Amino acid sequence: MNFLAVLTFITAALAYGVDPEDNESCTLPAYICKHDFKGWLVCNVDGKFLDGGDCAEGTTCQYINDLPYCV
């Protein structure tokens, strides 16, 4: 199951063309999981990813229909 989460993260990062660790530009609307899957990042109007929030304790960020959700 962890392999699927990692594979999904990599696929989504490639789809957006951005590594959340880099401060590369993004295009609205873009949401991605943080590198540690403990929350998500959101693209702002300046085209940079910002901290969108943290997942509740006991949940992790996972992609559902190409969007990050805490489950």
N, CA, C and O atoms as a Tripos MOL2 file, in Angstrom:
@<TRIPOS>MOLECULE
protein
  284   283    71     0     0
PROTEIN
NO_CHARGES

@<TRIPOS>ATOM
      1 N           0.8190   -1.1950    0.0000 N.3       1 MET1
      2 CA          0.0000    0.0000    0.0000 C.3       1 MET1
      3 C           0.8660    1.2620    0.0000 C.2       1 MET1
      4 O           0.5300    2.2350   -0.6750 O.2       1 MET1
      5 N           1.9800    1.2590    0.7520 N.am      2 ASN2
      6 CA          2.8630    2.4160    0.7540 C.3       2 ASN2
      7 C           3.4780    2.6400   -0.6230 C.2       2 ASN2
      8 O           3.6850    3.7800   -1.0390 O.2       2 ASN2
      9 N           3.7650    1.5570   -1.3220 N.am      3 PHE3
     10 CA          4.3090    1.6790   -2.6680 C.3       3 PHE3
     11 C           3.3260    2.4240   -3.5650 C.2       3 PHE3
     12 O           3.7320    3.2730   -4.3590 O.2       3 PHE3
     13 N           2.0410    2.1120   -3.4450 N.am      4 LEU4
     14 CA          1.0160    2.7850   -4.2430 C.3       4 LEU4
     15 C           0.9700    4.2730   -3.9210 C.2       4 LEU4
     16 O           0.8240    5.0950   -4.8260 O.2       4 LEU4
     17 N           1.0910    4.6300   -2.6500 N.am      5 ALA5
     18 CA          1.0730    6.0400   -2.2590 C.3       5 ALA5
     19 C           2.2710    6.7770   -2.8480 C.2       5 ALA5
     20 O           2.1270    7.8870   -3.3590 O.2       5 ALA5
     21 N           3.4440    6.1680   -2.7800 N.am      6 VAL6
     22 CA          4.6460    6.7890   -3.3340 C.3       6 VAL6
     23 C           4.5320    6.9210   -4.8450 C.2       6 VAL6
     24 O           4.8700    7.9620   -5.4080 O.2       6 VAL6
     25 N           4.0620    5.8810   -5.4960 N.am      7 LEU7
     26 CA          3.8880    5.9240   -6.9390 C.3       7 LEU7
     27 C           2.9010    7.0180   -7.3370 C.2       7 LEU7
     28 O           3.1240    7.7270   -8.3180 O.2       7 LEU7
     29 N           1.8260    7.1580   -6.5930 N.am      8 THR8
     30 CA          0.8360    8.1920   -6.8750 C.3       8 THR8
     31 C           1.4450    9.5740   -6.7040 C.2       8 THR8
     32 O           1.2130   10.4660   -7.5200 O.2       8 THR8
     33 N           2.2250    9.7510   -5.6440 N.am      9 PHE9
     34 CA          2.8710   11.0290   -5.4020 C.3       9 PHE9
     35 C           3.8140   11.4000   -6.5430 C.2       9 PHE9
     36 O           3.8010   12.5330   -7.0240 O.2       9 PHE9
     37 N           4.6150   10.4570   -6.9620 N.am     10 ILE10
     38 CA          5.5680   10.7150   -8.0460 C.3      10 ILE10
     39 C           4.8290   11.0540   -9.3320 C.2      10 ILE10
     40 O           5.2120   11.9800  -10.0480 O.2      10 ILE10
     41 N           3.7760   10.3090   -9.6240 N.am     11 THR11
     42 CA          2.9880   10.5650  -10.8290 C.3      11 THR11
     43 C           2.3800   11.9580  -10.7890 C.2      11 THR11
     44 O           2.4150   12.6830  -11.7840 O.2      11 THR11
     45 N           1.8260   12.3340   -9.6450 N.am     12 ALA12
     46 CA          1.2090   13.6560   -9.5250 C.3      12 ALA12
     47 C           2.2540   14.7620   -9.6310 C.2      12 ALA12
     48 O           2.0140   15.7850  -10.2720 O.2      12 ALA12
     49 N           3.4010   14.5610   -9.0100 N.am     13 ALA13
     50 CA          4.4570   15.5690   -9.0900 C.3      13 ALA13
     51 C           4.9330   15.7450  -10.5250 C.2      13 ALA13
     52 O           5.1820   16.8670  -10.9660 O.2      13 ALA13
     53 N           5.0600   14.6440  -11.2530 N.am     14 LEU14
     54 CA          5.4580   14.7420  -12.6530 C.3      14 LEU14
     55 C           4.3710   15.3960  -13.4890 C.2      14 LEU14
     56 O           4.6690   16.1500  -14.4150 O.2      14 LEU14
     57 N           3.1200   15.1170  -13.1720 N.am     15 ALA15
     58 CA          2.0090   15.7170  -13.9160 C.3      15 ALA15
     59 C           2.0050   17.2260  -13.7540 C.2      15 ALA15
     60 O           1.7190   17.9570  -14.7030 O.2      15 ALA15
     61 N           2.3190   17.6920  -12.5610 N.am     16 TYR16
     62 CA          2.3740   19.1300  -12.3240 C.3      16 TYR16
     63 C           3.7320   19.7000  -12.6850 C.2      16 TYR16
     64 O           3.8950   20.9170  -12.7650 O.2      16 TYR16
     65 N           4.7140   18.8260  -12.9060 N.am     17 GLY17
     66 CA          6.0440   19.2850  -13.2850 C.3      17 GLY17
     67 C           6.7690   19.9880  -12.1570 C.2      17 GLY17
     68 O           7.6320   20.8270  -12.4130 O.2      17 GLY17
     69 N           6.4380   19.6650  -10.9010 N.am     18 VAL18
     70 CA          6.9970   20.3860   -9.7770 C.3      18 VAL18
     71 C           7.3680   19.4220   -8.6690 C.2      18 VAL18
     72 O           6.6240   18.4860   -8.3750 O.2      18 VAL18
     73 N           8.4970   19.6440   -8.0660 N.am     19 ASP19
     74 CA          8.8740   18.9540   -6.8470 C.3      19 ASP19
     75 C           8.5960   19.9230   -5.7040 C.2      19 ASP19
     76 O           9.1460   21.0240   -5.6930 O.2      19 ASP19
     77 N           7.7660   19.5470   -4.7530 N.am     20 PRO20
     78 CA          7.4110   20.4900   -3.6830 C.3      20 PRO20
     79 C           8.6090   20.9520   -2.8730 C.2      20 PRO20
     80 O           8.5240   21.9750   -2.1920 O.2      20 PRO20
     81 N           9.7180   20.2360   -2.9230 N.am     21 GLU21
     82 CA         10.9080   20.6630   -2.2080 C.3      21 GLU21
     83 C          11.5930   21.8130   -2.9320 C.2      21 GLU21
     84 O          12.2650   22.6350   -2.3090 O.2      21 GLU21
     85 N          11.4210   21.8680   -4.2320 N.am     22 ASP22
     86 CA         11.9590   22.9830   -5.0020 C.3      22 ASP22
     87 C          10.9630   24.1290   -4.9030 C.2      22 ASP22
     88 O           9.7950   23.9220   -4.5740 O.2      22 ASP22
     89 N          11.4230   25.3130   -5.1820 N.am     23 ASN23
     90 CA         10.5130   26.4500   -5.1490 C.3      23 ASN23
     91 C          10.1700   26.8580   -6.5790 C.2      23 ASN23
     92 O          10.0880   28.0430   -6.9040 O.2      23 ASN23
     93 N           9.9710   25.8430   -7.4260 N.am     24 GLU24
     94 CA          9.6340   26.1010   -8.8130 C.3      24 GLU24
     95 C           8.2350   26.6750   -8.9170 C.2      24 GLU24
     96 O           7.4560   26.6300   -7.9650 O.2      24 GLU24
     97 N           7.9330   27.2030  -10.0600 N.am     25 SER25
     98 CA          6.6220   27.7930  -10.2580 C.3      25 SER25
     99 C           5.5610   26.7180  -10.4600 C.2      25 SER25
    100 O           5.8510   25.5950  -10.8710 O.2      25 SER25
    101 N           4.3330   27.0960  -10.1610 N.am     26 CYS26
    102 CA          3.1880   26.2170  -10.3520 C.3      26 CYS26
    103 C           2.0970   27.0290  -11.0410 C.2      26 CYS26
    104 O           2.1690   28.2550  -11.1240 O.2      26 CYS26
    105 N           1.1110   26.3360  -11.5180 N.am     27 THR27
    106 CA          0.0070   26.9810  -12.2280 C.3      27 THR27
    107 C          -1.2860   26.7210  -11.4700 C.2      27 THR27
    108 O          -1.5750   25.5900  -11.0790 O.2      27 THR27
    109 N          -2.0550   27.7790  -11.2700 N.am     28 LEU28
    110 CA         -3.3520   27.6450  -10.5940 C.3      28 LEU28
    111 C          -4.2900   26.7910  -11.4190 C.2      28 LEU28
    112 O          -4.1830   26.8490  -12.6440 O.2      28 LEU28
    113 N          -5.1610   26.0360  -10.8910 N.am     29 PRO29
    114 CA         -5.1520   25.5870   -9.4980 C.3      29 PRO29
    115 C          -4.2910   24.3460   -9.3790 C.2      29 PRO29
    116 O          -4.4170   23.4320  -10.1940 O.2      29 PRO29
    117 N          -3.4310   24.2910   -8.3980 N.am     30 ALA30
    118 CA         -2.5800   23.1240   -8.1850 C.3      30 ALA30
    119 C          -2.4890   22.8380   -6.6940 C.2      30 ALA30
    120 O          -2.2230   23.7330   -5.8910 O.2      30 ALA30
    121 N          -2.7090   21.6080   -6.3450 N.am     31 TYR31
    122 CA         -2.6070   21.1410   -4.9670 C.3      31 TYR31
    123 C          -1.8020   19.8480   -5.0000 C.2      31 TYR31
    124 O          -2.0510   18.9810   -5.8370 O.2      31 TYR31
    125 N          -0.8400   19.7170   -4.0950 N.am     32 ILE32
    126 CA         -0.0500   18.4890   -4.0180 C.3      32 ILE32
    127 C           0.1980   18.1440   -2.5560 C.2      32 ILE32
    128 O           0.1410   19.0050   -1.6780 O.2      32 ILE32
    129 N           0.4710   16.8720   -2.3150 N.am     33 CYS33
    130 CA          0.8270   16.4360   -0.9690 C.3      33 CYS33
    131 C           2.2320   16.9140   -0.6420 C.2      33 CYS33
    132 O           3.0800   17.0410   -1.5240 O.2      33 CYS33
    133 N           2.4680   17.1780    0.6490 N.am     34 LYS34
    134 CA          3.8110   17.5030    1.1040 C.3      34 LYS34
    135 C           4.7020   16.2770    0.9200 C.2      34 LYS34
    136 O           4.2070   15.1560    0.8010 O.2      34 LYS34
    137 N           6.0060   16.4920    0.8980 N.am     35 HIS35
    138 CA          6.9440   15.3830    0.6650 C.3      35 HIS35
    139 C           6.8380   14.3040    1.7340 C.2      35 HIS35
    140 O           7.1690   13.1480    1.4710 O.2      35 HIS35
    141 N           6.3810   14.6580    2.9430 N.am     36 ASP36
    142 CA          6.2530   13.6700    4.0130 C.3      36 ASP36
    143 C           4.8260   13.1280    4.1430 C.2      36 ASP36
    144 O           4.5480   12.3290    5.0370 O.2      36 ASP36
    145 N           3.9300   13.5540    3.2660 N.am     37 PHE37
    146 CA          2.5290   13.1130    3.2320 C.3      37 PHE37
    147 C           1.7770   13.4390    4.5190 C.2      37 PHE37
    148 O           0.7960   12.7690    4.8430 O.2      37 PHE37
    149 N           2.2210   14.4570    5.2590 N.am     38 LYS38
    150 CA          1.5350   14.8500    6.4920 C.3      38 LYS38
    151 C           0.6660   16.0810    6.2820 C.2      38 LYS38
    152 O           0.1430   16.6380    7.2460 O.2      38 LYS38
    153 N           0.5070   16.5070    5.0520 N.am     39 GLY39
    154 CA         -0.2910   17.6800    4.7280 C.3      39 GLY39
    155 C          -0.2420   17.9480    3.2430 C.2      39 GLY39
    156 O           0.1530   17.0790    2.4660 O.2      39 GLY39
    157 N          -0.6410   19.1490    2.8360 N.am     40 TRP40
    158 CA         -0.6840   19.4660    1.4180 C.3      40 TRP40
    159 C          -0.1540   20.8740    1.1670 C.2      40 TRP40
    160 O          -0.0640   21.7020    2.0740 O.2      40 TRP40
    161 N           0.1910   21.1140   -0.0910 N.am     41 LEU41
    162 CA          0.6580   22.4160   -0.5440 C.3      41 LEU41
    163 C          -0.3330   22.9330   -1.5860 C.2      41 LEU41
    164 O          -0.9610   22.1600   -2.3100 O.2      41 LEU41
    165 N          -0.4540   24.2500   -1.6410 N.am     42 VAL42
    166 CA         -1.3650   24.8710   -2.5990 C.3      42 VAL42
    167 C          -0.6130   25.9360   -3.3800 C.2      42 VAL42
    168 O           0.2420   26.6320   -2.8320 O.2      42 VAL42
    169 N          -0.9350   26.0590   -4.6500 N.am     43 CYS43
    170 CA         -0.3050   27.0530   -5.5100 C.3      43 CYS43
    171 C          -0.9620   28.4100   -5.2570 C.2      43 CYS43
    172 O          -2.1880   28.5200   -5.2730 O.2      43 CYS43
    173 N          -0.1460   29.4460   -5.0230 N.am     44 ASN44
    174 CA         -0.7220   30.7810   -4.8010 C.3      44 ASN44
    175 C          -0.7330   31.5840   -6.0960 C.2      44 ASN44
    176 O          -0.2910   31.1000   -7.1380 O.2      44 ASN44
    177 N          -1.2380   32.8040   -6.0250 N.am     45 VAL45
    178 CA         -1.3750   33.6380   -7.2250 C.3      45 VAL45
    179 C          -0.0330   34.0640   -7.8010 C.2      45 VAL45
    180 O           0.0470   34.4830   -8.9560 O.2      45 VAL45
    181 N           1.0230   33.9570   -6.9960 N.am     46 ASP46
    182 CA          2.3740   34.2690   -7.4820 C.3      46 ASP46
    183 C           3.0390   33.0730   -8.1530 C.2      46 ASP46
    184 O           4.1760   33.1640   -8.6170 O.2      46 ASP46
    185 N           2.3130   31.9390   -8.2000 N.am     47 GLY47
    186 CA          2.8460   30.7540   -8.8470 C.3      47 GLY47
    187 C           3.8420   29.9780   -8.0050 C.2      47 GLY47
    188 O           4.7010   29.2850   -8.5500 O.2      47 GLY47
    189 N           3.7420   30.0810   -6.6780 N.am     48 LYS48
    190 CA          4.6220   29.3660   -5.7570 C.3      48 LYS48
    191 C           3.7670   28.4940   -4.8340 C.2      48 LYS48
    192 O           2.6640   28.8810   -4.4490 O.2      48 LYS48
    193 N           4.2860   27.3150   -4.4840 N.am     49 PHE49
    194 CA          3.5680   26.4540   -3.5530 C.3      49 PHE49
    195 C           3.7240   26.9700   -2.1290 C.2      49 PHE49
    196 O           4.8240   27.3040   -1.6900 O.2      49 PHE49
    197 N           2.6020   27.0290   -1.4170 N.am     50 LEU50
    198 CA          2.5720   27.4130   -0.0210 C.3      50 LEU50
    199 C           1.9780   26.2800    0.7940 C.2      50 LEU50
    200 O           1.2730   25.4210    0.2650 O.2      50 LEU50
    201 N           2.2690   26.2870    2.0860 N.am     51 ASP51
    202 CA          1.7150   25.2900    2.9960 C.3      51 ASP51
    203 C           0.1960   25.4530    3.0350 C.2      51 ASP51
    204 O          -0.3130   26.5140    3.3980 O.2      51 ASP51
    205 N          -0.5150   24.4040    2.6610 N.am     52 GLY52
    206 CA         -1.9680   24.4540    2.6510 C.3      52 GLY52
    207 C          -2.5860   23.9340    3.9330 C.2      52 GLY52
    208 O          -3.7610   24.1860    4.2040 O.2      52 GLY52
    209 N          -1.8170   23.2180    4.7150 N.am     53 GLY53
    210 CA         -2.3160   22.6930    5.9730 C.3      53 GLY53
    211 C          -1.7410   21.3330    6.2780 C.2      53 GLY53
    212 O          -1.0270   20.7360    5.4720 O.2      53 GLY53
    213 N          -2.0690   20.8610    7.4610 N.am     54 ASP54
    214 CA         -1.6120   19.5520    7.9090 C.3      54 ASP54
    215 C          -2.7990   18.6150    8.0520 C.2      54 ASP54
    216 O          -3.9140   19.0400    8.3570 O.2      54 ASP54
    217 N          -2.5460   17.3590    7.8320 N.am     55 CYS55
    218 CA         -3.5790   16.3420    8.0300 C.3      55 CYS55
    219 C          -3.7650   16.1060    9.5280 C.2      55 CYS55
    220 O          -2.8470   16.3080   10.3240 O.2      55 CYS55
    221 N          -4.9550   15.6800    9.8890 N.am     56 ALA56
    222 CA         -5.2470   15.3520   11.2800 C.3      56 ALA56
    223 C          -4.3930   14.1730   11.7240 C.2      56 ALA56
    224 O          -3.9580   13.3660   10.9020 O.2      56 ALA56
    225 N          -4.1630   14.0790   13.0010 N.am     57 GLU57
    226 CA         -3.3730   12.9770   13.5400 C.3      57 GLU57
    227 C          -3.9940   11.6480   13.1430 C.2      57 GLU57
    228 O          -5.2060   11.4570   13.2430 O.2      57 GLU57
    229 N          -3.1610   10.7490   12.7000 N.am     58 GLY58
    230 CA         -3.6270    9.4290   12.2870 C.3      58 GLY58
    231 C          -4.0380    9.3490   10.8240 C.2      58 GLY58
    232 O          -4.4680    8.2930   10.3610 O.2      58 GLY58
    233 N          -3.9130   10.4580   10.0830 N.am     59 THR59
    234 CA         -4.2320   10.4450    8.6560 C.3      59 THR59
    235 C          -3.0120   10.8870    7.8660 C.2      59 THR59
    236 O          -2.1000   11.5040    8.4160 O.2      59 THR59
    237 N          -2.9960   10.5740    6.5910 N.am     60 THR60
    238 CA         -1.9190   10.9920    5.7010 C.3      60 THR60
    239 C          -2.5280   11.5430    4.4160 C.2      60 THR60
    240 O          -3.6720   11.2420    4.0760 O.2      60 THR60
    241 N          -1.7550   12.3410    3.7200 N.am     61 CYS61
    242 CA         -2.1860   12.8970    2.4490 C.3      61 CYS61
    243 C          -2.0660   11.8240    1.3720 C.2      61 CYS61
    244 O          -1.0140   11.2080    1.2030 O.2      61 CYS61
    245 N          -3.1440   11.6150    0.6600 N.am     62 GLN62
    246 CA         -3.1710   10.6520   -0.4340 C.3      62 GLN62
    247 C          -3.9440   11.2720   -1.5890 C.2      62 GLN62
    248 O          -4.8160   12.1180   -1.3900 O.2      62 GLN62
    249 N          -3.6090   10.8390   -2.7930 N.am     63 TYR63
    250 CA         -4.2830   11.3690   -3.9700 C.3      63 TYR63
    251 C          -5.5200   10.5480   -4.3010 C.2      63 TYR63
    252 O          -5.4710    9.3220   -4.3990 O.2      63 TYR63
    253 N          -6.6250   11.2550   -4.4680 N.am     64 ILE64
    254 CA         -7.8720   10.6570   -4.9280 C.3      64 ILE64
    255 C          -8.3220   11.5060   -6.1140 C.2      64 ILE64
    256 O          -8.5580   12.7050   -5.9680 O.2      64 ILE64
    257 N          -8.4390   10.8900   -7.2780 N.am     65 ASN65
    258 CA         -8.7710   11.6160   -8.5110 C.3      65 ASN65
    259 C          -7.8260   12.7840   -8.7440 C.2      65 ASN65
    260 O          -8.2520   13.8790   -9.1120 O.2      65 ASN65
    261 N          -6.5280   12.5380   -8.5260 N.am     66 ASP66
    262 CA         -5.4540   13.5180   -8.7570 C.3      66 ASP66
    263 C          -5.4780   14.7220   -7.8330 C.2      66 ASP66
    264 O          -4.8060   15.7150   -8.1100 O.2      66 ASP66
    265 N          -6.2290   14.6630   -6.7450 N.am     67 LEU67
    266 CA         -6.2480   15.7420   -5.7630 C.3      67 LEU67
    267 C          -5.8540   15.1680   -4.3990 C.2      67 LEU67
    268 O          -6.2210   14.0400   -4.0720 O.2      67 LEU67
    269 N          -5.1050   15.9470   -3.5990 N.am     68 PRO68
    270 CA         -4.6750   15.4630   -2.2920 C.3      68 PRO68
    271 C          -5.8010   15.5340   -1.2660 C.2      68 PRO68
    272 O          -6.4870   16.5500   -1.1530 O.2      68 PRO68
    273 N          -5.9830   14.4570   -0.5260 N.am     69 TYR69
    274 CA         -6.9570   14.3780    0.5660 C.3      69 TYR69
    275 C          -6.2790   13.7450    1.7530 C.2      69 TYR69
    276 O          -5.4030   12.8970    1.5890 O.2      69 TYR69
    277 N          -6.6720   14.1440    2.9500 N.am     70 CYS70
    278 CA         -6.1820   13.5050    4.1630 C.3      70 CYS70
    279 C          -7.1220   12.3640    4.5020 C.2      70 CYS70
    280 O          -8.2930   12.5820    4.8110 O.2      70 CYS70
    281 N          -6.6050   11.1560    4.4440 N.am     71 VAL71
    282 CA         -7.4260    9.9710    4.7460 C.3      71 VAL71
    283 C          -6.6990    9.0720    5.7190 C.2      71 VAL71
    284 O          -7.2200    8.0240    6.0990 O.2      71 VAL71
@<TRIPOS>BOND
     1     1     2 1
     2     2     3 1
     3     3     4 2
     4     3     5 am
     5     5     6 1
     6     6     7 1
     7     7     8 2
     8     7     9 am
     9     9    10 1
    10    10    11 1
    11    11    12 2
    12    11    13 am
    13    13    14 1
    14    14    15 1
    15    15    16 2
    16    15    17 am
    17    17    18 1
    18    18    19 1
    19    19    20 2
    20    19    21 am
    21    21    22 1
    22    22    23 1
    23    23    24 2
    24    23    25 am
    25    25    26 1
    26    26    27 1
    27    27    28 2
    28    27    29 am
    29    29    30 1
    30    30    31 1
    31    31    32 2
    32    31    33 am
    33    33    34 1
    34    34    35 1
    35    35    36 2
    36    35    37 am
    37    37    38 1
    38    38    39 1
    39    39    40 2
    40    39    41 am
    41    41    42 1
    42    42    43 1
    43    43    44 2
    44    43    45 am
    45    45    46 1
    46    46    47 1
    47    47    48 2
    48    47    49 am
    49    49    50 1
    50    50    51 1
    51    51    52 2
    52    51    53 am
    53    53    54 1
    54    54    55 1
    55    55    56 2
    56    55    57 am
    57    57    58 1
    58    58    59 1
    59    59    60 2
    60    59    61 am
    61    61    62 1
    62    62    63 1
    63    63    64 2
    64    63    65 am
    65    65    66 1
    66    66    67 1
    67    67    68 2
    68    67    69 am
    69    69    70 1
    70    70    71 1
    71    71    72 2
    72    71    73 am
    73    73    74 1
    74    74    75 1
    75    75    76 2
    76    75    77 am
    77    77    78 1
    78    78    79 1
    79    79    80 2
    80    79    81 am
    81    81    82 1
    82    82    83 1
    83    83    84 2
    84    83    85 am
    85    85    86 1
    86    86    87 1
    87    87    88 2
    88    87    89 am
    89    89    90 1
    90    90    91 1
    91    91    92 2
    92    91    93 am
    93    93    94 1
    94    94    95 1
    95    95    96 2
    96    95    97 am
    97    97    98 1
    98    98    99 1
    99    99   100 2
   100    99   101 am
   101   101   102 1
   102   102   103 1
   103   103   104 2
   104   103   105 am
   105   105   106 1
   106   106   107 1
   107   107   108 2
   108   107   109 am
   109   109   110 1
   110   110   111 1
   111   111   112 2
   112   111   113 am
   113   113   114 1
   114   114   115 1
   115   115   116 2
   116   115   117 am
   117   117   118 1
   118   118   119 1
   119   119   120 2
   120   119   121 am
   121   121   122 1
   122   122   123 1
   123   123   124 2
   124   123   125 am
   125   125   126 1
   126   126   127 1
   127   127   128 2
   128   127   129 am
   129   129   130 1
   130   130   131 1
   131   131   132 2
   132   131   133 am
   133   133   134 1
   134   134   135 1
   135   135   136 2
   136   135   137 am
   137   137   138 1
   138   138   139 1
   139   139   140 2
   140   139   141 am
   141   141   142 1
   142   142   143 1
   143   143   144 2
   144   143   145 am
   145   145   146 1
   146   146   147 1
   147   147   148 2
   148   147   149 am
   149   149   150 1
   150   150   151 1
   151   151   152 2
   152   151   153 am
   153   153   154 1
   154   154   155 1
   155   155   156 2
   156   155   157 am
   157   157   158 1
   158   158   159 1
   159   159   160 2
   160   159   161 am
   161   161   162 1
   162   162   163 1
   163   163   164 2
   164   163   165 am
   165   165   166 1
   166   166   167 1
   167   167   168 2
   168   167   169 am
   169   169   170 1
   170   170   171 1
   171   171   172 2
   172   171   173 am
   173   173   174 1
   174   174   175 1
   175   175   176 2
   176   175   177 am
   177   177   178 1
   178   178   179 1
   179   179   180 2
   180   179   181 am
   181   181   182 1
   182   182   183 1
   183   183   184 2
   184   183   185 am
   185   185   186 1
   186   186   187 1
   187   187   188 2
   188   187   189 am
   189   189   190 1
   190   190   191 1
   191   191   192 2
   192   191   193 am
   193   193   194 1
   194   194   195 1
   195   195   196 2
   196   195   197 am
   197   197   198 1
   198   198   199 1
   199   199   200 2
   200   199   201 am
   201   201   202 1
   202   202   203 1
   203   203   204 2
   204   203   205 am
   205   205   206 1
   206   206   207 1
   207   207   208 2
   208   207   209 am
   209   209   210 1
   210   210   211 1
   211   211   212 2
   212   211   213 am
   213   213   214 1
   214   214   215 1
   215   215   216 2
   216   215   217 am
   217   217   218 1
   218   218   219 1
   219   219   220 2
   220   219   221 am
   221   221   222 1
   222   222   223 1
   223   223   224 2
   224   223   225 am
   225   225   226 1
   226   226   227 1
   227   227   228 2
   228   227   229 am
   229   229   230 1
   230   230   231 1
   231   231   232 2
   232   231   233 am
   233   233   234 1
   234   234   235 1
   235   235   236 2
   236   235   237 am
   237   237   238 1
   238   238   239 1
   239   239   240 2
   240   239   241 am
   241   241   242 1
   242   242   243 1
   243   243   244 2
   244   243   245 am
   245   245   246 1
   246   246   247 1
   247   247   248 2
   248   247   249 am
   249   249   250 1
   250   250   251 1
   251   251   252 2
   252   251   253 am
   253   253   254 1
   254   254   255 1
   255   255   256 2
   256   255   257 am
   257   257   258 1
   258   258   259 1
   259   259   260 2
   260   259   261 am
   261   261   262 1
   262   262   263 1
   263   263   264 2
   264   263   265 am
   265   265   266 1
   266   266   267 1
   267   267   268 2
   268   267   269 am
   269   269   270 1
   270   270   271 1
   271   271   272 2
   272   271   273 am
   273   273   274 1
   274   274   275 1
   275   275   276 2
   276   275   277 am
   277   277   278 1
   278   278   279 1
   279   279   280 2
   280   279   281 am
   281   281   282 1
   282   282   283 1
   283   283   284 2
@<TRIPOS>SUBSTRUCTURE
     1 MET1         2 RESIDUE 1 A MET
     2 ASN2         6 RESIDUE 1 A ASN
     3 PHE3        10 RESIDUE 1 A PHE
     4 LEU4        14 RESIDUE 1 A LEU
     5 ALA5        18 RESIDUE 1 A ALA
     6 VAL6        22 RESIDUE 1 A VAL
     7 LEU7        26 RESIDUE 1 A LEU
     8 THR8        30 RESIDUE 1 A THR
     9 PHE9        34 RESIDUE 1 A PHE
    10 ILE10       38 RESIDUE 1 A ILE
    11 THR11       42 RESIDUE 1 A THR
    12 ALA12       46 RESIDUE 1 A ALA
    13 ALA13       50 RESIDUE 1 A ALA
    14 LEU14       54 RESIDUE 1 A LEU
    15 ALA15       58 RESIDUE 1 A ALA
    16 TYR16       62 RESIDUE 1 A TYR
    17 GLY17       66 RESIDUE 1 A GLY
    18 VAL18       70 RESIDUE 1 A VAL
    19 ASP19       74 RESIDUE 1 A ASP
    20 PRO20       78 RESIDUE 1 A PRO
    21 GLU21       82 RESIDUE 1 A GLU
    22 ASP22       86 RESIDUE 1 A ASP
    23 ASN23       90 RESIDUE 1 A ASN
    24 GLU24       94 RESIDUE 1 A GLU
    25 SER25       98 RESIDUE 1 A SER
    26 CYS26      102 RESIDUE 1 A CYS
    27 THR27      106 RESIDUE 1 A THR
    28 LEU28      110 RESIDUE 1 A LEU
    29 PRO29      114 RESIDUE 1 A PRO
    30 ALA30      118 RESIDUE 1 A ALA
    31 TYR31      122 RESIDUE 1 A TYR
    32 ILE32      126 RESIDUE 1 A ILE
    33 CYS33      130 RESIDUE 1 A CYS
    34 LYS34      134 RESIDUE 1 A LYS
    35 HIS35      138 RESIDUE 1 A HIS
    36 ASP36      142 RESIDUE 1 A ASP
    37 PHE37      146 RESIDUE 1 A PHE
    38 LYS38      150 RESIDUE 1 A LYS
    39 GLY39      154 RESIDUE 1 A GLY
    40 TRP40      158 RESIDUE 1 A TRP
    41 LEU41      162 RESIDUE 1 A LEU
    42 VAL42      166 RESIDUE 1 A VAL
    43 CYS43      170 RESIDUE 1 A CYS
    44 ASN44      174 RESIDUE 1 A ASN
    45 VAL45      178 RESIDUE 1 A VAL
    46 ASP46      182 RESIDUE 1 A ASP
    47 GLY47      186 RESIDUE 1 A GLY
    48 LYS48      190 RESIDUE 1 A LYS
    49 PHE49      194 RESIDUE 1 A PHE
    50 LEU50      198 RESIDUE 1 A LEU
    51 ASP51      202 RESIDUE 1 A ASP
    52 GLY52      206 RESIDUE 1 A GLY
    53 GLY53      210 RESIDUE 1 A GLY
    54 ASP54      214 RESIDUE 1 A ASP
    55 CYS55      218 RESIDUE 1 A CYS
    56 ALA56      222 RESIDUE 1 A ALA
    57 GLU57      226 RESIDUE 1 A GLU
    58 GLY58      230 RESIDUE 1 A GLY
    59 THR59      234 RESIDUE 1 A THR
    60 THR60      238 RESIDUE 1 A THR
    61 CYS61      242 RESIDUE 1 A CYS
    62 GLN62      246 RESIDUE 1 A GLN
    63 TYR63      250 RESIDUE 1 A TYR
    64 ILE64      254 RESIDUE 1 A ILE
    65 ASN65      258 RESIDUE 1 A ASN
    66 ASP66      262 RESIDUE 1 A ASP
    67 LEU67      266 RESIDUE 1 A LEU
    68 PRO68      270 RESIDUE 1 A PRO
    69 TYR69      274 RESIDUE 1 A TYR
    70 CYS70      278 RESIDUE 1 A CYS
    71 VAL71      282 RESIDUE 1 A VAL
